[in-house]
Amino acid sequence: MSHSTSSAILASIMADESFHPNEPPSVAETGLPVSLIEGLIVKRLAVVGQASGRQLAGDLCLPFGVLEEQYQALRVQQVLVHRGAAPLNDYYYSLTESGRERAAALLRSCAYTGPAPVPLLEYVMSVEAQTIRDERPRRSQLLRAFEDITIDEALFDSLGPAVNSGAGLFLYGEPGNGKTTLAQRITQCFGQAIWIPWAIYEDGQIIKFYDAAYHRPFKSEESVYERSCDRRWQKVHRPTVVVGGEMTLDSLEIRFDPVSNTSEAPLQMKSNGGCLLVDDFGRQRVEPHELLNRWIIPLENRIDYLTLSTGKKIQIPFEQLLIFSTNLDPAVLADEAFLRRIPYKIEIGDPTPEEFHELFARSCEKFECEYRPEAVDYLLDRHYRQTQRRLRRCHPRDLLQQIRNYCAYNEYPLELKDAYLDRVAGTYFTAGQQSFRPAASTHPTTVSSPT
């Protein structure tokens, strides 16, 4: 590939991005103290025992050329020594006795040995440059995000403007009707990828940021582009952070580990640039009004205030789509002041019998089972209408899963038969799942995918 072609590819890719972390040409350009970088080198060597200069640079996600001067300085200080020549005009390094003592002291002070962090200010700038509020998803983008699930198009009349606004929203309705699935798909309506740091540095503290539970690496096909990046940043799909009943107020603060002397970013910080879904809202181990009060200022000002272990207050952007998914009416959970700050409340209703058939057809396709509409009609009459049980979007998937398990156990071919439906309905449903009100026939805002 010619230099002009590579430059054209790079320019084309960067044109689609509002933020691009360039590789630092010197230690000064990293924005980090020299002592911090040297400390990371020493601690990393204490962990691995011996490594080449390029291996260490790769572990710290810094350019080899930037670290060569630090290797030499540490040799002069008799902290590390050469252990032999390495390829590409490099050396293998290990710690001296005094180097091991220094490493032990540094590890007691802070056990972090991962990629070099980025300054807090650079992170703040990156979030503001990549905010979802600059995205304006259109109907076509929503349709693509939900293309592999059945969805009532009438829902878009309410959901589309809510997603487009970048403001918060409530998704509410009975359990099993797809609120969680819907919320997770919303993130796909925005731009595909953002840049996030592995870790952040502020006031002498390292805050671990990248979390494999929420951040999925975005694979670029253009290697020339990836090589030009500051490797302290990772390109990821816009995150969807889902938290349920285990959520507490502590999970919304910077968590400090006194054993390792390292900190970890809170959930709303990890979701910046994407979506934060508070699932099953109202059933957390903290009172709903306490949790809602914690969100009022960030929702109003798009800024959150956090406290480091040193006691210093820091200001962090609050740039994500905040979604509350609940089985309860929002009016029961929140007061008028908070509901005003969550401008969209969308009810997810029960499926119609026609949608129920379509859900069964799609589930049969996934389970590689022949779809028999007369069997679904039997199920609807025998186990729903006669018992006044309400339809749920998760039922077709769950019932077919039980039929598959029953057939596999008995070495029967997988079939959608009345007798099988009777058997699994008896073990899946309980008397308490019968409806306390007539089944809904239709709803103007519905989504056909189970939670």
Secondary structure, 3 states (H helix, E strand, C coil): CCHHHHHHHHHHHHHCCCCCCECCCCHHHHCCCHHHHHHHHHHHHHHHCCEEHHHHHHHHCCCHHHHHHHHHHHHHCCCEEEEEEECCCEEEEEECHHHHHHHHHHHHHCCCCCCCCEEHHHHHHHHHHCCHHHCCCCHHHHHHHCCCCEECHHHHHHHHHHHHHCCCEEEECCCCCCHHHHHHHHHHHCCCEEEEECEEEECCEEEECCCCCCCCECCCCCHHHHHCECCCEEEEECCEEEECCCCCHHHHCCEEECCCCEEECCHHHHCCCCEEEECCCCCCCCCHHHHHHHHHHHHHHCEEEEECCCCCEEEEECCCEEEEEECCCHHHHCCHHHHHHCCEEEECCCCCHHHHHHHHHHHHHHHCCCCCHHHHHHHHHHHHHCCCECCCCCHHHHHHHHHHHHHHHHCCCCCCCHHHHHHHHHHHCCHHHECCCCCCCCCCCCEECCC
